[in-house]
Amino acid sequence: MKRIGPSLANEISRRTFLKLSSASSLAFEPKGRAFGVGKEGSYSRSSTHAGGTSSSNFQAAIRQFLAERCLTRTEVDTYLDPSQPNWAQFDPVMGYTLRDSVIQNGMDNSRTFETYVKTGERLTINYAQRPCRMNTYGDSFTQCSQTSNGESWQEYLAAHLGEPLRNFGIGGYGVYQAYRRMAQVEATGVSADYVILNIWGIDDHLRSIDAWRWLRFAQTWRKVPGALYMVHGNPWAHVRLDLTTGNLLEIENPFPDPQSLRQLADPEFVYEHFKDDLIVKLLVTEWNGAAADRDELAALAEALGVKTDFSSPQATSATALGVRVEYGLRAGIKVIEKVRAFARANNKKLMILLSYDSGAIGAACRGLPRPDQSIVDFLKAGDVPFVDGLQKHVEDFQAFKLSAKDYVSRYYIGHYNPQGNHFFAFAIKDPVVAWLDPKPPAYRPGIATIPPGA
């Protein structure tokens, strides 16, 4: 077996990934039925040995995978038409940013109202007239998707602290994309002395290594009512790892204008452009475990310290998933190091928040191991303050006489509901107060009344 680099970490438990995939966005749907790693799926059993296949069969599987997820011309035209009620708009670096929207995706089937100002952040309501010293970055759990203006954790926290927080979160972004947005914004007139990076579970790390995240969710997304007006996950700036050196490789968006985006509606172009993409090949093997370049997968697994099992298509799929997750977590640590260096170079104070979906919280409340322990261990060993939202939820769960399922339903409707955002605001409140100097108005010392605007 050909080596492609030194062993870089401890082995990852395949069983952990089998547990993870059934309740997360890591799962895929092969043609014909829903499929999660560890479940029965429909496979093309053209290989002569379990988990292996010829080069031509693997390329055929890649071609099928890409063709089924290729954009349609209608999707591209609708997305690029500013008169359509889209929630996103094209961006040459990040693929897309957000625009004003009203979507029926809130609690009790309500509509949610999202407004964005010229500088790019979500509308600030509480203490908007006061100077802002905190900017927040991340994905939809920072954006606070599925809740309306005023119902975000930033607004709940601002109301309590007596000072504003800006919300630069964008649904779908990974850790690297959030960092790039941070670098852009902090070079403008709305920069802040304190920057908060919110990381969602393990998927934010996997998004950092996606060249085109749309490939991971297009099949499911297209079943959502109104999905035609909600295309996102465009190609963007992303990262890869040099497994020989361990260095982070930053790759700019190869589709930096609307015209280039139209090429993604051409199946042949999409195949030629993405057929050799490392992450695409891992995704194809997860989707169809009988299709794999087993030698390449084994070499990559060895370099990352991930156990391999090619005894069946299902086991091969799980191996590919394990490799992709470990690769993403390694890249995530490197991106966090980059964010930390950026903050230091620009004399900013950095805090990292860890947030999670309902599946991860429910699993933790049932006592199952967390999938991102390597990230937590890295943060504990560093000097950047962070708040572990998963641990905060486990501590909160212990105060209730509820099942884990009933507990998470209090706070989640997919993303946090308003009550979930309220919980998160006060879960991070004490660390934020301790972090700020001077203290926010609500926590300044002394018993005298502070004059308005002081």
C-alpha positions in Angstrom: 0.0 0.0 0.0 1.3 3.4 -1.0 1.9 5.9 1.8 1.0 9.5 1.3 2.1 10.9 4.7 3.0 10.1 8.3 0.4 9.1 10.8 -1.1 12.2 12.3 -3.5 11.1 15.0 -5.1 8.4 17.1 -7.5 6.0 15.4 -11.1 7.0 15.0 -13.8 4.6 16.1 -15.9 3.4 13.2 -18.7 2.7 15.6 -18.8 6.4 16.4 -19.5 7.3 12.8 -22.2 4.6 12.5 -24.0 6.3 15.4 -23.4 9.8 14.0 -24.6 9.4 10.5 -28.2 8.3 11.1 -29.1 11.7 12.7 -26.9 14.1 10.8 -26.2 15.8 7.5 -23.4 13.4 6.9 -25.8 10.8 5.5 -26.5 10.5 1.8 -29.3 9.1 -0.4 -28.4 6.6 -3.1 -30.7 6.4 -6.0 -33.9 4.7 -5.0 -34.1 5.0 -1.2 -32.9 6.9 1.8 -29.5 5.8 3.0 -27.4 6.5 6.1 -24.0 4.9 6.8 -24.7 1.7 8.7 -28.1 1.2 7.1 -29.1 -0.9 4.1 -28.8 0.9 0.8 -29.0 0.2 -2.9 -25.6 -0.5 -4.4 -24.2 -1.3 -7.8 -22.5 -4.6 -7.0 -20.1 -4.6 -10.0 -17.0 -5.0 -7.9 -15.2 -8.4 -7.7 -14.4 -7.9 -4.0 -16.2 -6.2 -1.2 -15.5 -2.5 -1.1 -13.4 -2.5 -4.2 -14.2 -1.6 -7.8 -12.5 -1.0 -11.1 -11.3 2.5 -12.1 -13.9 2.6 -14.8 -16.7 1.7 -12.4 -15.6 4.2 -9.9 -15.5 7.0 -12.5 -19.0 5.9 -13.6 -20.2 6.2 -10.0 -18.6 9.7 -9.8 -20.3 10.7 -13.0 -23.7 9.5 -11.8 -23.3 11.2 -8.4 -22.4 14.6 -10.0 -25.0 14.4 -12.7 -27.8 13.8 -10.2 -26.7 16.9 -8.1 -25.8 19.2 -11.0 -27.6 22.5 -10.9 -30.5 23.0 -13.4 -30.6 26.1 -15.6 -33.9 27.1 -13.9 -32.2 26.9 -10.5 -29.3 29.1 -11.7 -31.5 31.6 -13.5 -33.9 31.9 -10.5 -31.0 32.3 -8.1 -29.3 35.0 -10.2 -32.6 37.0 -10.8 -32.7 39.8 -8.2 -36.5 40.1 -8.7 -37.1 36.6 -7.3 -37.7 36.0 -3.6 -34.4 34.4 -2.9 -32.8 34.4 0.5 -29.2 34.5 -0.8 -27.3 36.5 -3.3 -24.1 35.8 -5.2 -20.7 36.6 -3.7 -17.4 36.1 -5.7 -15.4 34.8 -2.7 -17.8 33.2 -0.4 -20.2 31.9 -3.1 -23.2 33.7 -1.5 -24.3 36.1 1.2 -27.7 36.8 2.6 -30.5 39.2 1.7 -33.8 40.2 3.3 -36.3 37.4 3.4 -39.6 36.2 4.9 -39.7 32.4 5.1 -42.4 30.1 6.6 -39.9 28.1 8.7 -40.4 29.3 12.2 -42.0 27.8 15.3 -45.6 26.8 15.0 -45.3 27.0 11.2 -44.9 30.8 11.5 -43.0 33.0 9.1 -39.7 34.5 10.1 -38.5 38.0 9.2 -34.8 38.5 8.4 -33.4 41.9 7.6 -29.8 42.8 6.6 -28.2 46.2 6.5 -25.8 47.6 4.0 -22.7 46.6 6.0 -23.8 43.0 5.8 -24.9 42.1 9.3 -28.4 41.2 10.4 -30.5 44.1 11.7 -29.4 45.2 15.2 -32.2 46.1 17.4 -31.2 46.4 21.1 -28.9 49.4 21.7 -28.3 49.8 18.0 -27.6 53.5 18.5 -24.6 52.7 20.8 -21.0 51.9 19.7 -20.6 48.2 19.1 -17.4 46.4 20.3 -18.5 42.8 19.6 -18.9 41.2 16.2 -20.1 37.6 15.8 -19.3 35.2 13.0 -20.4 31.7 12.0 -23.1 29.7 10.2 -26.9 29.6 10.6 -26.6 29.1 14.4 -25.0 32.5 14.5 -27.4 33.9 11.9 -30.2 32.4 14.1 -32.1 31.0 11.1 -35.7 30.1 11.7 -36.2 33.0 14.1 -37.1 36.6 13.4 -35.3 39.9 14.0 -35.0 40.4 17.7 -35.2 36.7 18.6 -31.5 35.9 18.1 -29.1 35.0 20.9 -27.2 38.2 20.1 -30.3 40.3 20.7 -31.2 38.5 23.9 -27.7 38.9 25.2 -27.5 42.6 24.1 -30.8 43.4 25.9 -29.3 41.9 29.1 -25.8 43.4 28.9 -26.9 46.9 27.8 -24.8 47.0 24.7 -25.1 45.7 21.1 -23.7 42.7 19.3 -23.5 42.6 15.5 -24.5 39.4 13.8 -22.5 38.4 10.7 -23.6 34.8 10.7 -24.4 33.2 7.3 -26.3 29.9 7.0 -24.3 27.1 5.4 -20.8 28.6 6.1 -18.1 26.5 7.5 -15.3 27.5 9.9 -13.0 28.7 7.1 -15.8 30.6 5.3 -16.7 32.3 8.6 -13.0 33.2 9.1 -12.9 34.7 5.6 -16.0 36.8 6.3 -14.4 37.9 9.5 -11.2 39.0 7.7 -13.3 41.0 5.2 -15.5 42.7 7.7 -12.8 43.5 10.2 -11.0 45.5 7.5 -14.0 47.9 7.3 -15.5 50.6 9.3 -17.7 48.2 11.3 -14.7 46.3 12.8 -14.8 45.5 16.5 -12.3 45.0 19.3 -13.9 41.7 20.3 -14.7 39.0 17.8 -16.7 35.8 18.5 -16.5 32.7 16.2 -19.4 30.3 16.7 -18.6 26.7 15.4 -21.5 24.3 14.9 -20.7 20.6 15.6 -18.4 18.8 13.2 -20.2 19.8 10.1 -18.8 23.3 10.1 -15.3 21.7 9.8 -16.5 19.5 6.9 -17.9 22.6 5.1 -14.4 24.2 5.3 -13.1 21.4 3.0 -16.0 21.3 0.6 -15.3 22.8 -2.8 -19.0 22.8 -3.5 -21.2 22.1 -0.5 -24.3 21.8 -2.7 -23.2 18.3 -3.6 -23.9 17.1 -0.1 -27.5 18.3 0.3 -29.0 19.0 -3.1 -31.0 15.8 -3.3 -32.7 16.4 0.0 -33.0 20.1 -0.4 -34.9 19.8 -3.7 -37.7 18.1 -1.8 -38.3 21.2 0.4 -41.2 23.4 -0.7 -39.8 26.6 -2.2 -36.3 25.2 -2.5 -36.0 26.7 -6.0 -35.8 30.1 -4.3 -33.3 28.9 -1.7 -30.3 27.7 -3.7 -27.1 28.2 -1.8 -23.9 26.2 -1.0 -22.2 27.6 -4.2 -18.5 26.9 -4.8 -16.5 29.1 -2.5 -13.1 29.7 -1.0 -12.1 26.5 0.9 -9.2 24.6 2.4 -7.4 21.3 2.0 -4.6 19.7 4.0 -1.1 18.8 2.9 -0.8 15.5 4.6 2.9 15.3 4.3 3.6 18.6 6.1 0.3 19.1 7.9 0.0 22.6 6.5 -3.3 24.2 5.5 -3.8 24.9 1.8 -6.2 27.8 1.0 -8.0 27.6 -2.3 -9.8 30.5 -3.8 -13.3 30.2 -5.4 -12.8 29.0 -9.0 -16.3 30.3 -9.9 -16.0 34.0 -9.0 -18.7 35.5 -11.2 -22.4 34.7 -12.2 -21.4 33.6 -15.7 -19.0 30.9 -14.3 -21.8 29.7 -12.0 -23.9 28.9 -15.1 -21.3 26.3 -16.0 -22.5 24.2 -13.0 -25.7 23.5 -15.0 -23.6 21.6 -17.6 -23.2 17.9 -16.4 -20.2 17.3 -18.6 -18.4 20.4 -17.3 -19.3 19.5 -13.7 -17.9 16.0 -14.2 -14.6 17.2 -15.7 -14.1 19.8 -13.1 -14.9 17.7 -10.0 -14.1 14.1 -10.9 -10.7 14.2 -9.3 -11.7 16.3 -6.2 -10.6 14.4 -3.1 -13.7 15.2 -1.1 -16.0 14.3 -4.0 -14.4 10.9 -4.2 -15.0 10.3 -0.5 -18.6 11.4 -0.8 -19.2 9.1 -3.7 -17.8 6.2 -1.7 -20.0 7.1 1.2 -23.0 7.3 -1.2 -22.2 4.0 -2.9 -19.9 1.7 -0.9 -19.3 -0.6 -3.8 -17.6 2.3 -5.7 -14.2 3.1 -4.3 -10.6 3.6 -5.1 -9.6 1.3 -2.3 -5.9 1.9 -2.5 -6.2 5.6 -2.4 -8.8 5.4 0.5 -6.5 3.0 2.4 -3.5 5.3 2.0 -5.5 8.4 3.1 -6.9 6.5 6.1 -3.4 5.4 7.1 -2.1 9.0 6.9 -5.0 10.1 9.2 -4.9 7.2 11.6 -8.4 6.0 10.7 -9.2 2.3 10.8 -10.3 0.7 7.5 -12.8 -2.0 6.8 -13.5 -3.0 3.2 -15.4 -6.2 4.1 -18.7 -4.9 2.7 -20.1 -1.9 0.8 -21.5 -0.6 4.1 -18.2 -1.0 5.9 -16.4 0.8 3.0 -18.9 3.7 3.2 -18.2 4.0 6.9 -14.5 4.0 6.3 -14.9 6.8 3.7 -17.0 8.8 6.2 -14.5 8.3 9.0 -11.7 9.5 6.7 -13.7 12.6 5.7 -14.6 13.5 9.2 -11.1 13.1 10.5 -9.7 15.1 7.6 -12.3 17.9 8.3 -11.4 18.0 12.0 -7.7 18.2 11.3 -8.4 21.1 8.9 -10.7 22.7 11.5 -7.9 22.9 14.0 -5.7 24.5 11.4 -8.4 27.0 10.6 -8.9 27.9 14.3 -5.1 28.5 14.5 -5.4 30.8 11.6 -8.3 32.7 13.3 -6.3 33.0 16.5 -3.3 34.4 14.5 -5.6 36.9 12.7 -7.0 38.1 16.0 -3.5 38.6 17.5 -2.1 40.3 14.5 -5.0 42.8 14.5 -5.1 43.4 18.3 -8.5 41.8 18.7 -9.8 39.6 21.5 -11.2 36.3 20.3 -13.8 34.0 21.9 -15.0 30.7 20.4 -18.4 29.3 21.0 -19.4 25.7 20.3 -23.0 25.0 19.3 -24.7 21.8 18.2 -27.8 20.4 16.5 -30.6 18.6 18.4 -29.2 15.1 17.5 -25.8 15.9 19.1 -27.4 17.3 22.2 -29.8 14.4 22.5 -26.9 11.9 22.2 -24.9 13.8 24.8 -27.9 13.8 27.2 -28.1 10.0 26.8 -24.4 9.7 27.7 -23.0 9.0 24.3 -19.4 10.3 23.4 -19.1 13.5 21.5 -17.8 13.4 17.9 -15.6 16.6 18.2 -13.5 15.7 21.2 -10.3 16.5 19.4 -11.5 20.1 18.8 -12.5 20.5 22.5 -9.1 19.1 23.6 -7.3 21.5 21.3 -9.3 24.5 22.6 -8.7 23.4 26.2 -4.9 23.4 25.6 -5.0 26.9 24.1 -5.3 30.4 25.5 -8.5 31.5 23.7 -11.6 31.5 25.9 -14.4 29.2 24.6 -17.8 28.1 25.7 -18.9 24.5 25.2 -22.6 24.6 24.3 -22.9 20.8 24.5 -21.8 20.7 28.1 -24.1 23.6 29.0 -27.0 21.6 27.6 -26.1 18.4 29.4 -25.9 20.4 32.7 -29.3 22.0 31.9 -30.8 18.6 31.0 -30.0 17.3 34.5 -32.3 19.8 36.0 -35.3 18.3 34.2 -37.3 15.0 34.5 -37.6 14.6 30.7 -36.4 12.2 28.1 -33.5 13.5 25.9 -36.0 13.7 23.0 -38.5 15.8 25.0 -35.6 18.0 26.3 -34.3 18.9 22.9 -37.8 19.6 21.6 -38.0 22.5 24.1 -35.2 24.3 22.3 -35.1 23.1 18.6 -37.2 23.3 15.5 -34.3 22.3 13.3 -32.2 25.3 14.5 -32.8 26.9 17.8 -36.3 28.2 18.3 -36.5 31.6 20.2 -36.3 29.7 23.5 -33.2 27.9 22.3 -31.6 31.2 21.4 -32.5 32.6 24.8 -30.9 29.5 26.5 -27.7 30.0 24.4 -27.5 33.7 25.2 -27.5 33.0 28.9 -25.3 29.9 28.6 -22.5 32.2 27.3 -23.4 35.3 29.4 -21.0 34.8 32.3 -17.9 34.0 30.0 -18.7 37.1 27.9 -19.0 39.4 30.9 -15.7 38.1 32.2 -14.1 38.6 28.8 -15.1 42.2 28.3 -13.1 45.1 29.7 -14.6 47.4 30.7 -17.6 45.4 31.8 -20.9 45.9 30.0 -23.2 48.5 31.4 -25.3 45.9 33.3 -22.2 44.7 35.2 -20.2 47.8 35.9 -19.2 48.1 39.5 -20.8 50.5 42.0 -24.3 51.1 43.2 -24.9 54.5 41.6 -27.1 54.8 38.6 -25.1 55.0 35.4 -26.3 57.9 33.3 -27.8 57.0 29.9 -25.1 56.6 27.3 -22.3 56.1 29.8 
